[in-house]
């Protein structure tokens, strides 16, 4: 009786193991969160239909997809901010990895560097801080700038062909005037800030602003909608949306979104590190530094070596940016 019992137990175990192996092999991988992959993902699958990966999965550089039935599958590419239709093959052939923050400005490529924004009451010229970049989705952006030593007032102007207004204020920010015509889609405008002392001009700064075309605005909105429809964890939705904004240089939109996401506060070091990256893209190293410092702290406490390394590199870039010249002749 004991011998028969052992025999049937062994037989059942063999059947279970043999039937379990193909079931496990056929289960698609789901890598939804960035801390579930050991790489810097280049994008995310939108649809089901890949042999190895399920919908929502993050894909690493040089990884291949194998689309079932020889069809196509939608893939959200981080470097372009676009949703692509891909067939089987190496994904990075169609979606290259995004460049790092130091790609255009580093110790070996100083010619690609601009003058960092910033300033104190000792500055002798204003520097326009926001809009943070030339591109925007906001037809009425707020305008901010650095203070100028001894200035008693500032004149703000917005100009383009057959368009213009100006306002005089005694502070360093101006909400877009409600009584003035807003920027139009596709329009390119120039914002000027003049510093005055007792009616005499001290210095000025200028910055171009481009309100994106309606078609591109609609495409961006549609792509963000598709990302939200995936019902990802909230931090992943924010980071994917950041990729859409960053690809179009929409720093105003993504910086404000990331500031809201980290105000909770979050325990995710990636949110703070990416916010630091975006401030560096806006040439604001002093604003980037506390974000990298917080990311460093959280990465250490969570043993996240990947984000720890990135935060350390970000702080090195902050120091490098702060060594660049901050004075100039005329507006840049």
BELTA-V655734 format. One record per pair of residues at least 4 apart in sequence whose C-alpha atoms are under 8 Angstrom apart, sorted by the first residue. I is the first residue (numbers start at 1). J is the second residue. If there is no record, write none. Layout:
i:I j:J
i:I j:J
This chain:
i:1 j:5
i:2 j:6
i:3 j:7
i:4 j:8
i:5 j:9
i:6 j:10
i:7 j:11
i:8 j:12
i:9 j:13
i:10 j:14
i:11 j:15
i:12 j:16
i:13 j:17
i:14 j:18
i:15 j:19
i:16 j:20
i:17 j:21
i:18 j:22
i:19 j:23
i:20 j:24
i:21 j:25
i:22 j:26
i:23 j:27
i:26 j:52
i:27 j:52
i:28 j:51
i:28 j:52
i:28 j:53
i:28 j:54
i:29 j:52
i:29 j:53
i:29 j:54
i:29 j:57
i:30 j:53
i:30 j:54
i:30 j:55
i:30 j:56
i:30 j:57
i:30 j:58
i:31 j:36
i:31 j:37
i:31 j:56
i:31 j:57
i:31 j:58
i:32 j:36
i:32 j:56
i:32 j:57
i:32 j:58
i:32 j:232
i:32 j:236
i:33 j:37
i:33 j:58
i:33 j:233
i:33 j:236
i:34 j:40
i:34 j:41
i:34 j:58
i:34 j:236
i:37 j:41
i:37 j:58
i:37 j:60
i:39 j:60
i:39 j:61
i:40 j:60
i:40 j:61
i:41 j:58
i:41 j:59
i:41 j:60
i:41 j:61
i:42 j:58
i:42 j:59
i:42 j:60
i:42 j:61
i:42 j:77
i:42 j:78
i:42 j:79
i:42 j:92
i:42 j:95
i:42 j:96
i:42 j:97
i:42 j:98
i:43 j:58
i:43 j:59
i:43 j:60
i:43 j:75
i:43 j:76
i:43 j:77
i:43 j:78
i:44 j:56
i:44 j:57
i:44 j:58
i:44 j:59
i:44 j:75
i:44 j:76
i:44 j:77
i:45 j:54
i:45 j:55
i:45 j:56
i:45 j:57
i:45 j:58
i:45 j:59
i:45 j:73
i:45 j:74
i:45 j:75
i:45 j:76
i:46 j:55
i:46 j:56
i:46 j:57
i:46 j:73
i:46 j:74
i:46 j:75
i:46 j:76
i:46 j:230
i:47 j:54
i:47 j:55
i:47 j:56
i:47 j:73
i:47 j:74
i:47 j:75
i:48 j:53
i:48 j:54
i:48 j:55
i:48 j:73
i:49 j:54
i:49 j:55
i:49 j:67
i:49 j:68
i:49 j:73
i:50 j:54
i:50 j:65
i:50 j:66
i:50 j:67
i:50 j:68
i:50 j:73
i:51 j:65
i:51 j:66
i:51 j:67
i:51 j:68
i:52 j:65
i:52 j:66
i:53 j:57
i:53 j:65
i:56 j:230
i:56 j:232
i:59 j:63
i:59 j:91
i:61 j:91
i:61 j:92
i:61 j:96
i:61 j:97
i:62 j:90
i:62 j:91
i:62 j:92
i:62 j:93
i:63 j:90
i:63 j:91
i:63 j:92
i:64 j:88
i:64 j:89
i:64 j:90
i:64 j:91
i:65 j:87
i:65 j:88
i:65 j:89
i:65 j:90
i:65 j:91
i:66 j:87
i:66 j:88
i:66 j:89
i:67 j:71
i:67 j:72
i:67 j:73
i:67 j:87
i:67 j:88
i:70 j:87
i:70 j:88
i:71 j:87
i:72 j:85
i:72 j:86
i:72 j:87
i:72 j:88
i:73 j:85
i:73 j:86
i:73 j:87
i:74 j:83
i:74 j:84
i:74 j:85
i:74 j:86
i:75 j:83
i:75 j:84
i:75 j:85
i:75 j:86
i:76 j:81
i:76 j:82
i:76 j:83
i:76 j:84
i:77 j:81
i:77 j:82
i:77 j:83
i:77 j:84
i:77 j:95
i:78 j:82
i:78 j:95
i:78 j:97
i:78 j:98
i:78 j:240
i:78 j:243
i:78 j:244
i:78 j:247
i:79 j:95
i:79 j:96
i:79 j:97
i:79 j:98
i:79 j:99
i:79 j:243
i:79 j:247
i:80 j:95
i:80 j:243
i:80 j:244
i:80 j:247
i:81 j:243
i:81 j:244
i:81 j:245
i:81 j:246
i:81 j:247
i:81 j:248
i:82 j:223
i:82 j:244
i:83 j:223
i:86 j:91
i:90 j:94
i:91 j:95
i:92 j:96
i:92 j:97
i:99 j:103
i:101 j:105
i:101 j:277
i:101 j:280
i:101 j:281
i:102 j:106
i:102 j:317
i:104 j:109
i:104 j:112
i:104 j:113
i:105 j:109
i:105 j:110
i:105 j:111
i:105 j:112
i:105 j:113
i:106 j:110
i:106 j:112
i:106 j:113
i:106 j:317
i:106 j:320
i:107 j:320
i:109 j:113
i:114 j:283
i:115 j:283
i:115 j:324
i:115 j:325
i:115 j:326
i:115 j:327
i:116 j:283
i:116 j:284
i:116 j:285
i:116 j:321
i:116 j:322
i:116 j:324
i:116 j:325
i:116 j:326
i:117 j:127
i:117 j:128
i:117 j:129
i:117 j:282
i:117 j:283
i:117 j:284
i:117 j:285
i:117 j:326
i:118 j:127
i:118 j:129
i:118 j:146
i:118 j:284
i:118 j:285
i:118 j:286
i:119 j:123
i:119 j:127
i:119 j:146
i:119 j:147
i:120 j:146
i:120 j:147
i:120 j:148
i:121 j:147
i:121 j:148
i:121 j:149
i:122 j:148
i:122 j:149
i:123 j:146
i:123 j:147
i:123 j:148
i:123 j:149
i:124 j:148
i:124 j:149
i:124 j:202
i:124 j:203
i:125 j:147
i:125 j:148
i:125 j:149
i:125 j:195
i:125 j:202
i:125 j:203
i:125 j:204
i:125 j:205
i:126 j:145
i:126 j:146
i:126 j:147
i:126 j:148
i:126 j:193
i:126 j:194
i:126 j:195
i:126 j:203
i:126 j:204
i:126 j:205
i:127 j:145
i:127 j:146
i:127 j:204
i:127 j:205
i:128 j:143
i:128 j:144
i:128 j:145
i:128 j:146
i:128 j:193
i:128 j:205
i:128 j:206
i:128 j:207
i:129 j:143
i:129 j:144
i:129 j:145
i:129 j:146
i:130 j:142
i:130 j:143
i:130 j:144
i:130 j:145
i:130 j:252
i:131 j:136
i:131 j:141
i:131 j:142
i:131 j:143
i:131 j:144
i:131 j:209
i:131 j:252
i:132 j:251
i:132 j:252
i:132 j:282
i:133 j:209
i:133 j:249
i:133 j:250
i:133 j:251
i:133 j:252
i:133 j:282
i:134 j:207
i:134 j:208
i:134 j:209
i:134 j:210
i:134 j:249
i:135 j:209
i:135 j:210
i:135 j:211
i:135 j:212
i:135 j:248
i:135 j:249
i:135 j:250
i:135 j:251
i:136 j:209
i:136 j:210
i:136 j:211
i:136 j:212
i:136 j:250
i:136 j:251
i:136 j:252
i:136 j:253
i:137 j:211
i:137 j:212
i:137 j:217
i:137 j:250
i:137 j:253
i:138 j:211
i:139 j:182
i:139 j:183
i:139 j:184
i:139 j:185
i:139 j:211
i:140 j:176
i:140 j:177
i:140 j:182
i:140 j:183
i:141 j:175
i:141 j:176
i:142 j:173
i:142 j:174
i:142 j:175
i:142 j:176
i:143 j:173
i:143 j:174
i:143 j:175
i:143 j:176
i:144 j:172
i:144 j:173
i:144 j:174
i:145 j:172
i:145 j:173
i:145 j:193
i:146 j:172
i:147 j:151
i:147 j:172
i:148 j:195
i:150 j:197
i:151 j:195
i:151 j:196
i:151 j:197
i:151 j:198
i:151 j:202
i:152 j:170
i:152 j:195
i:152 j:196
i:152 j:197
i:152 j:198
i:153 j:168
i:153 j:169
i:153 j:170
i:153 j:171
i:153 j:195
i:153 j:196
i:153 j:197
i:153 j:198
i:154 j:168
i:154 j:169
i:154 j:170
i:154 j:171
i:154 j:172
i:154 j:193
i:154 j:194
i:154 j:195
i:154 j:196
i:155 j:166
i:155 j:167
i:155 j:168
i:155 j:169
i:155 j:192
i:155 j:193
i:155 j:194
i:155 j:195
i:155 j:196
i:156 j:166
i:156 j:167
i:156 j:168
i:156 j:169
i:156 j:191
i:156 j:192
i:156 j:193
i:156 j:194
i:157 j:164
i:157 j:165
i:157 j:166
i:157 j:167
i:157 j:191
i:157 j:192
i:157 j:193
i:158 j:163
i:158 j:164
i:158 j:165
i:158 j:166
i:158 j:189
i:158 j:190
i:158 j:191
i:158 j:192
i:159 j:163
i:159 j:164
i:159 j:165
i:159 j:189
i:159 j:190
i:159 j:191
i:160 j:164
i:160 j:188
i:160 j:189
i:160 j:190
i:165 j:180
i:169 j:174
i:176 j:180
i:183 j:187
i:183 j:189
i:183 j:211
i:184 j:211
i:185 j:211
i:185 j:212
i:185 j:213
i:185 j:214
i:186 j:210
i:186 j:211
i:186 j:212
i:186 j:213
i:186 j:214
i:187 j:210
i:187 j:211
i:187 j:212
i:187 j:213
i:188 j:208
i:188 j:209
i:188 j:210
i:188 j:211
i:189 j:208
i:189 j:209
i:189 j:210
i:190 j:206
i:190 j:207
i:190 j:208
i:190 j:209
i:191 j:206
i:191 j:207
i:191 j:208
i:191 j:209
i:192 j:204
i:192 j:205
i:192 j:206
i:192 j:207
i:193 j:204
i:193 j:205
i:193 j:206
i:194 j:201
i:194 j:202
i:194 j:203
i:194 j:204
i:194 j:205
i:195 j:201
i:195 j:202
i:195 j:203
i:195 j:204
i:196 j:200
i:196 j:201
i:196 j:202
i:196 j:203
i:197 j:201
i:197 j:202
i:203 j:330
i:204 j:330
i:204 j:331
i:205 j:330
i:205 j:331
i:205 j:332
i:206 j:331
i:206 j:332
i:207 j:332
i:212 j:216
i:212 j:217
i:213 j:217
i:214 j:218
i:215 j:219
i:216 j:220
i:217 j:221
i:218 j:222
i:219 j:223
i:220 j:224
i:220 j:244
i:220 j:245
i:221 j:225
i:222 j:226
i:223 j:227
i:223 j:244
i:224 j:228
i:224 j:241
i:224 j:244
i:225 j:229
i:226 j:230
i:227 j:231
i:227 j:232
i:227 j:237
i:227 j:240
i:227 j:241
i:228 j:232
i:228 j:237
i:231 j:237
i:232 j:236
i:232 j:237
i:233 j:237
i:234 j:238
i:235 j:239
i:235 j:261
i:235 j:268
i:235 j:271
i:236 j:240
i:237 j:241
i:238 j:242
i:238 j:257
i:238 j:258
i:238 j:261
i:239 j:243
i:239 j:271
i:240 j:244
i:241 j:245
i:241 j:254
i:242 j:246
i:242 j:254
i:243 j:247
i:244 j:248
i:245 j:249
i:245 j:250
i:245 j:251
i:245 j:253
i:245 j:254
i:246 j:250
i:246 j:251
i:246 j:254
i:246 j:278
i:250 j:254
i:251 j:255
i:251 j:278
i:251 j:281
i:251 j:282
i:252 j:256
i:253 j:257
i:254 j:258
i:254 j:278
i:255 j:259
i:255 j:275
i:255 j:278
i:255 j:279
i:256 j:260
i:257 j:261
i:258 j:262
i:258 j:271
i:258 j:272
i:258 j:275
i:259 j:263
i:259 j:275
i:260 j:264
i:261 j:265
i:261 j:266
i:261 j:271
i:262 j:266
i:262 j:271
i:262 j:272
i:266 j:271
i:267 j:298
i:268 j:272
i:268 j:295
i:268 j:298
i:269 j:273
i:269 j:294
i:269 j:295
i:269 j:296
i:269 j:297
i:269 j:298
i:269 j:299
i:269 j:307
i:270 j:274
i:270 j:295
i:270 j:307
i:271 j:275
i:271 j:295
i:272 j:276
i:272 j:291
i:272 j:292
i:272 j:294
i:272 j:295
i:273 j:277
i:273 j:291
i:273 j:292
i:273 j:295
i:273 j:307
i:273 j:310
i:273 j:311
i:273 j:314
i:274 j:278
i:275 j:279
i:275 j:288
i:275 j:291
i:276 j:280
i:276 j:287
i:276 j:288
i:276 j:289
i:276 j:290
i:276 j:291
i:276 j:292
i:276 j:314
i:277 j:281
i:277 j:288
i:277 j:314
i:278 j:282
i:278 j:288
i:279 j:283
i:279 j:284
i:279 j:285
i:279 j:287
i:279 j:288
i:280 j:284
i:280 j:285
i:280 j:288
i:280 j:318
i:284 j:288
i:285 j:289
i:285 j:318
i:285 j:321
i:285 j:322
i:286 j:290
i:286 j:318
i:287 j:291
i:288 j:292
i:288 j:318
i:289 j:293
i:289 j:314
i:289 j:315
i:289 j:318
i:290 j:294
i:291 j:295
i:292 j:296
i:292 j:311
i:292 j:312
i:292 j:314
i:292 j:315
i:293 j:297
i:293 j:311
i:293 j:315
i:294 j:298
i:295 j:299
i:295 j:307
i:295 j:308
i:295 j:311
i:296 j:300
i:296 j:307
i:296 j:308
i:296 j:311
i:296 j:312
i:297 j:301
i:298 j:302
i:299 j:303
i:299 j:304
i:299 j:305
i:299 j:307
i:299 j:308
i:300 j:304
i:300 j:305
i:300 j:308
i:304 j:308
i:305 j:309
i:306 j:310
i:307 j:311
i:308 j:312
i:309 j:313
i:310 j:314
i:311 j:315
i:312 j:316
i:313 j:317
i:314 j:318
i:315 j:319
i:316 j:320
i:317 j:321
i:318 j:322
i:319 j:323
i:320 j:324
i:328 j:332
